Amino acid sequence: MLHKWKTIPEGWQDVKISDIGEIITGTTPSTKNESFWGGEIPFVTPSDFKGRKYVTTTERTVTLEGAREGKVVPKDSIMVVCIASVDEVAIASTNCITNQQINSIVCKSNVDPHYVYYALLFRKD
């Protein structure tokens, strides 16, 4: 099969992103509820990517109660900005939650998240 960027090598498959893992769309806990904020769980926003492969620090954090308002993104998930600075890609260095501008891919056990990261990074333009 020929794609615009190259031919897929023999033995490889052309698959949808949803075939390689679960897709999680982020959510923001209510900022009006102070008990959701200032905990130990990273809250990832596009400004935390900063061109890095791993998001290791975040400007804001949430409590366990705040994290329950969203969906936890497991360590090694691939995070992709889908609104605003579209196509920024990073890997979660720890369990976290993300805002609604980010979709994350939780790779299946037989899928290497680093391969997915570089595959998306290569195609981001």
C-alpha positions in Angstrom: 0.0 0.0 0.0 1.4 3.4 -0.9 0.9 6.4 1.4 1.8 10.0 0.6 5.0 9.6 2.7 6.2 6.1 1.7 5.4 2.5 1.1 4.5 0.4 4.2 7.1 -2.4 4.6 6.2 -6.0 3.9 4.6 -7.6 6.9 3.5 -4.4 8.5 -0.2 -3.4 8.8 -2.0 -0.1 8.2 -4.1 0.4 11.4 -6.2 3.1 12.9 -5.0 4.8 16.1 -7.9 3.3 17.9 -6.6 -0.2 17.0 -3.4 0.4 19.0 -4.9 1.5 22.3 -7.6 3.3 24.2 -8.2 7.0 23.4 -8.9 9.2 26.4 -10.1 12.8 26.0 -9.1 15.0 28.9 -11.4 17.0 31.2 -10.8 19.9 33.6 -12.2 19.5 37.1 -14.2 22.5 38.3 -11.9 25.3 39.2 -14.7 26.6 41.5 -14.1 23.6 43.8 -10.8 24.3 45.7 -10.7 20.7 47.0 -9.9 19.5 43.5 -6.7 21.6 43.1 -3.2 21.7 44.6 -2.7 18.0 45.2 0.0 15.6 44.0 -1.4 14.5 40.7 -0.1 16.3 37.6 -2.7 18.2 35.5 -1.3 18.4 32.0 -2.2 21.3 29.7 -0.6 22.1 26.3 1.7 24.7 27.9 3.3 21.8 29.8 4.6 20.1 26.6 7.2 22.8 25.8 8.6 20.6 23.0 9.7 17.9 25.4 9.4 14.1 24.8 8.2 13.6 28.4 5.9 15.8 30.5 7.7 15.6 33.8 6.4 18.8 35.5 3.1 20.7 35.2 2.1 24.2 36.2 -0.9 22.8 38.1 -1.8 19.7 40.1 -5.0 18.1 41.3 -6.0 16.1 44.3 -7.2 12.5 44.2 -10.8 13.9 44.4 -10.0 16.2 41.5 -8.6 13.4 39.4 -11.8 11.4 39.9 -13.5 14.2 38.0 -11.5 13.4 35.0 -10.0 10.2 33.6 -6.5 9.2 34.8 -4.0 8.9 31.9 -1.5 6.1 32.8 2.3 6.6 32.7 3.7 6.0 29.2 0.5 7.1 27.5 1.0 9.3 24.4 -0.6 12.7 24.7 -1.5 14.7 21.6 -2.7 18.3 21.6 -5.8 18.5 19.5 -7.0 22.1 20.0 -4.9 25.3 19.9 -1.2 24.3 19.4 -2.4 21.2 17.4 -0.1 18.2 17.0 2.2 18.7 19.9 3.1 15.2 21.2 4.5 14.0 24.5 4.7 11.0 26.7 3.2 11.0 30.3 6.1 10.4 32.7 3.7 9.4 35.4 -0.1 8.9 36.0 -1.8 12.2 35.4 -5.0 13.8 34.1 -5.2 16.2 31.1 -7.4 19.0 30.0 -9.9 18.8 27.2 -7.4 20.1 24.6 -5.5 16.8 24.9 -6.3 13.3 23.6 -4.2 10.5 25.0 -3.5 7.0 23.6 -3.1 4.3 26.2 -1.2 1.8 24.1 -2.1 -1.9 24.2 0.6 -4.1 25.8 1.9 -5.3 22.5 2.4 -1.7 21.2 5.6 0.2 22.0 4.6 3.7 23.1 8.0 5.1 22.1 7.3 3.9 18.5 3.9 5.5 18.5 5.4 8.8 19.9 8.0 9.0 17.1 5.5 7.9 14.4 3.1 10.7 15.4 6.0 13.2 15.8 7.3 12.4 12.4 3.8 13.0 10.8 2.8 16.0 12.9 3.2 18.5 10.0 
